């Protein structure tokens, strides 16, 4: 689904190898919402798969899911599946209504970490299924299973992952005679200070002046050196080396730490990049490239754009310039965090036919189906053994990229994850995203002030939460 000004919205999973269009009113529900009734003459066990929290509601995706449904149902005598497609903006209410009506779906997905956190208490633990049959998870990227494992439960088998990287406009680098960013993860010279230096050189006003020129006009911009606006606040801040990584609380969830020094540094780096060095577009600048009818990178106004692999289909089609991908830089602590997204199907606690749901979950993530499933949902298959097969298909659509950059990024995930559960999750997200909006708008440019205020608000929420639990 299209993302636009996303500092006030949750990060969503979007299609990776298929071009997404709108995913709300065009989505259509399946024939039945009764998740617990078998309707076939053979009395097969019904597994309803609720789709709507993340990707999967695009018309072309619906068609391919119907084909997947037909394949499963024609090859299984004891279980039938049915995809229930719900428009994204209705998914939360419909899901809660099904739970309260005693009609929970058997599987829900594909879910990102945010969707899991949003309804965290409703998901069942599948560790019993894994242990009962000694299910082999060794083929999954350890980082993928790590994202789905909580202290008290395992929430699903990973479908796929979406690591992050720097997409860069090679033509802009060539025009300035600047070397491309390194692709070598061991090159410790690729830091945020280096990115800032290069980004300033790639920033131009409409008269061709850069920020170092006395004639530079930041109100009359042609291009900016860097943009990372398609991510929520916790995702941006997760990269700066805090011991809390992407979580604004301590490990016990009782103390707010949103104003930790690393987050303050990262937020001030953003503020200075917008308002002092001018290599990052502010809120008005973002509207300028959206006015051109393009995403940030596709507007040909951004030299380096940080995003995830789901951006391939979102932004790499028919571009008027040459491009490639580079690693996320080292932060000032000397570490690197390449935030990541992940997808899974989860089983609600209230679902019937959980054994059948487990069988379907295994089938969807099995090597025979996983590439096709990821082609539908836009993810890198979570199975390491499928990397070559998937890359072969990927290169047909996006030839010439350094895919080693993409795969190596998986090793640098953010843990705790930037979408992970915290008490009062939705309200905490709103506080954090509103805080970074103050920076982009220029209403407040002092990161310490912004994050001190956010920290106070989050602490009040935590105190209320624990007082009532």
N, C-alpha and C positions, 0 to 999 in steps of 0.2 A: 504494500500500500504506500502511496506517496507520503513523504514526510516534507513538511515545510518548516515553519518556525517552531522548532522542536524543544526549545528550552522550557516550554510549558506543557509538554506532552511526554508520554512514556515512549521510550525507544521501542520500535516494533520490528518484527522480523518480516523481511520482504523478499520477493522472489529473486533468485540468484541467476538462474540460467534461462528464465522466461521473463519477458517484459511485462511488468504489472500494469494494470489499469486500475480504475476505481474498484474498491472491494466492499462497498456497502449496499446500495440499493440494488445492484445487479445480482447480489448473492441470492440463491433460492434455497428454501428449506427442502429437505427430503420429504417423502410422502408421509412419514409417520414420526411423531415425537414420543411414542410409547416405547420406552427403552427396555421394557421387561416382558414384551409379548412376542411370541413366535408366530409368524404369519404364514409359514410355508407348510406345504403338505407333508414334508418329511419331518416336521417338528424339530427343525434345527434350533439350536440355541442362538438367540439374537444378541449381537454386540453392536450397539449404537455408538458411533464415533462422532462426538460433538466437535465441530470445527467452527471457530470464530474468534477465539481469544488472540490468535496470532494470524499468520498467513494462511491461505487455503480457500479464501472466499472469492478470488478472482474467477471470472467465467471460464477461462481456459483451465485453471486449476480444478474447478468443479468438474469439468469434462474428464480430465485425467484421473480424478478421484473416482468418478463413476466407472471408468475403465478398470481401475484397480479393484474396486468393489466387485465388478463382474468377474474378474480373474479369480479373486479369492473364493467367491461363492460357487464358481463352476468347478473348483478343485478341492472343495471340502464338503464332506457329507454331514458333519455334526454341528458346524457353526456357520452362521451367515453374518455378514457385516453390512451395516448401512451407515453411510456418511450423512449426518445431519448438519447442513450448512446454515449458519446463523450470521447475519450481518454483524460486522465487528462492533458497531456502536450499540448493538442490542445484546451482545453475547453475555455480559455479566448478569444482566437482569434475567435473561432466559435461563441461564444456568442455575441461578438461585431459585427461580420458579420451579424448575424441574426437581431440584433437591427438596424444596418444601412440599411439593406435590407427591413425594414418594416415587418419583419416576426418574431417578438419576441415570444419566448415560453411563455406559460401561467404560468408555475411554473418552478423554478430553485432550485435544491437541490439534495441531502441533502447538505446544506451549513454550514460550520463552521463560526465562527466570522471573521476569516481572509478573507474568500471569500466574505462575506458581505462587509467588509471594502474595499476590492480591487475594487469593482464596486458599491460603496456606493450610488452614485447619481442615479443609474439606478433602484433602488427598490421602489416600491409603499408602501404607508401607508395603513395598513389593519384595522386601528382603526375604520373607518367608518362602516365596516362590523360587527365588534364586537359590536359596539354601536347600530346599527340598529336592531339587533335581540337580544340584551342583552345576548350575548353569554357568557356562564359560564366558566370562566377560573380558578375557585377556586381549581380544582383538580390538576392543574399544580404546580410543585414546584415553589414557589415564586422566587427562585434564577434563575430558567430557564427563566421565563418570563422577569425578570429583565435584563438578558443579551440581550434580543431582543428588548428592549424598549429604544428609543432614544428621545431626547427632542422634536423632531418634527415629530416622526412617530413610529409606531409599525410595525416591519418588518415580523412577521410571528407567527404562533403557534409553540411552541417547540415540536420537535420530541423526543429528548432525550438529556441526559447530560453525560459527561465523567469526573468525579472527579479524583483527583490525590491522590497518597498515596506512601508509601515506601514498595516496594517488598523486602523481605529479605530471604536470604539463611539460613535456619535453621541448616543445616549440618555444615556450617562454624562457626556459633555461638556455636554449640555443641562441635566442635573440640577444641575451645578455652575456653570452660567452661564459656561463657559470657551469661547472661540472655538475652532473646529476648526483643526487643523494646516493650514498653507498647502499649496496644490497647486502653487505656483509654484517651479520649480526654481531660479530666479534670486533668490529671497528668502533672503538670507544670514543672516537672523535665526533661521532654522530650524536650530538647532545641537543637539548632544547636551546642552549645558547647558540649552537651552530645553526639550528633551524631558524632561530630569530635572525641571525646575521644574513643568512641566505634569503629569507623571506623579505627583509627590508630591501635588499638589492632587487628583488622581483616585484616590488610595489611601485606603481606608477599612477600619477594623475593623468588627466586627459591631454596635458601638454607634454607628457613624457618625462616629467620631473619625479624624482624619488624622494622619500622622506628626509634624506640628507641634504637636499637642495634648499636654498633659501626661498626659492620660488614655488616650492611644493604647495599644492592646494588640496588639503584632505577632504574638502567638500565637493571636489570635482574629480572623482576617481575613475580610472580606467580599469585597474586591476589591483588585487591584493595578493600578498605572498602566501597567506595561510588562512585556512578556515577549518574549524571543528565544531560547527554549529548543529550538526545533525546527531546530537547525543544529549542525554539528560545530564544534569549537573553532577550527580555522583559518578557517572561514567567519565566525564572530563577529569574530575578530581582524582579518580582512582589511579591515575598514571604517575602521580608525583612523589611516590615513595613513602607514603605514610604507613606505619605499622598496621593501621586499620584498613588500608587499601581502599575499597569502595564502600565501606560501611561507616556511617556517622555516629556509631556508638562503640562502647567497649564490648569485649567478648560476652559479657553477661547481659548485654542490652539494657543496662540500668543507668549508664552515664553517657551523656552526649559528648562527642569529640569532633564536631563539625568544624571547630576552629583550631584544629591541630596545625602545627607549624607548616607541614608540607602542603596541606590544602590551602592555607593562607598564601603561601608562596605561589602555588599554581594559579590561584585565583587572581593574585596581583600580576603575575606574568600575563594573564589574559587581559586584565584591565589596562596594563601598560601597552600591550600589543595593539589594543584598540585606540587608546586615547593619547598615548605619548609617541609611540613608534609608528602607529597607523598602518601596520601590515596585516591587521585582522579587521574585517568589516564589522562595524557596529550594527545595531538593529536597522537603522536607515540604509546602511550599505547592503545588508541582506535583502531588503526590499528591492534594491536596485537590480540585483541579479535575478530575483524572482520576477520582476517586471518584464524581463526579457523572455519569460516563459521557459526558464531552464532551472535545473538544480544548480547548486554552487559551482561544481566542477564543470558541468556542461555549458555553463554560461560563457566560458572562455575568459572569465574574470578572476579566477582563483588559480594560483600557480601550484599550490600544494593543498590537498584536501584530505583530511583524516576521516576514515570511515571503515566499514566492515565489508566482508566479502559479499553480503547481500546487495551492495552497491553496484556490483557488476551489471546486473540487468537494469537496475534503477538509473545508472548514469553512464555506461560505457558503450552505448549503441550510437553509431553514426556520428561520432565526435569529429569536429573539423580540425583536430590537431592530434599529434602523436603523444602517447602517454605510457607510463609504466608504474610500477609499485615499489615502495621502499619500506624498510622497517620503521617502527615507532622509535623515536630517539631515546637515549639514556636520559634519566632525570637527574637532578642535582645530587641525589643520594648515591649516584653511581649504579643504580639498578634500572631495569626496564620493565614496564608493565604494558602489555598489549591487550587492552580489554577485549573481551570475547562475549559472544552470545551463543546460546545453545538451545536446541529444541528437543522436546520429548512428548510422548503421550502419557498421561497420568490416569490412574483409576480412582474415582471418587470413593470415599469410605462408604457412602450410602448405596453404591451400585450393587445390583444383583449380578449373578453370573460372572463373578470375578475370575474364576478359573478360566472361563472362555476368553475373557478380556486379556488375561495374561498370554494365552496362546496367540491371540491376534497381535499383541504387542511384540512378541517374539518374531512373528511372521513379517511385520512391517520393518523391523530392524535387521532381519536376516540378510546375509550377503546377496542372496538372489534378488531381493527387492530393494535393498537400501539405496542403490544408485538411482533407480527410478523414483523412489520416494523423495530423494533429495533434489532430483530434477524438477519435481512438482513443487517442493517447498522452498527450494533455493538455498540449500546448505551444503557444506562439505560433508560427505558421509563420515559418521563418527567412527567407522571401522578403518583401522590403518591399512588393512589388506586391500581396500578398495581405492587407495589413492591413485594408482596408475590408471586404472580403468576410468575413474572420474576425470582425471586430468586430460585424458585423451579426448573425452567428450567436450571438456571445457575449452581446449585449445582450438576446437573447430569454430567456436563462437568468438573467442578472444585470443587470437594467435599472438605470439611474440612476447608475452608477459613473463616475468621471472617468477614462476609459480613456487619456487623454493622459498621466496619471501613469505608467501601466503601460508605455506605449511609450517615453516619454522615459527611463525608467530604464535602458533597454538601452545608452544612451550612457555609462553609468558603471560598466561591468563591472569586476570584480577581475582584474587581470593583473599578475603571475602569479596564476593562479586558486587558490582555496582547496582545490581537489581535485586540483591538478596533480601530476604525478609528481615524486617525490624518491627518492633511494636508500632502500631498505628502507621503502617507502611505508607498508605496513600497520602496521609497528611504530612508525613515526613518528606515524601517526594515533592509535594506541593511547596513546602517551605524551601527545600533546596533549589528547586527549579525557579521559584520566584526570586531567590537570592541572586542567581546568576543573571536573571533578566535585568536586575538593577544595574549590573555591570554593563551589559550590552546596550542598555538605554542611556547610560551615563547618569542616571539618577543618583547613583552612589558609585564612586570609583575606588574607594578604599576597601580592599578585600578584608582587612581585619575587622572593620566595622560591620560589613555585610555578614561575615561568618560568625562574629560574636553574637549578633542578633539572631541568626539562624540557630546557633547553638542554644541560646536561651529558650527559644520557642520549642526546640526539640526536647530539651530537658524537661520542660513543663509537661509535654506530652508523655514522656517516659514516666515521670512521677505520678501522673494521673493513671496511667496504665497499670503500673505495679501496685498502686494503692487499691485498685479494684480487682486484682488478680492474685 
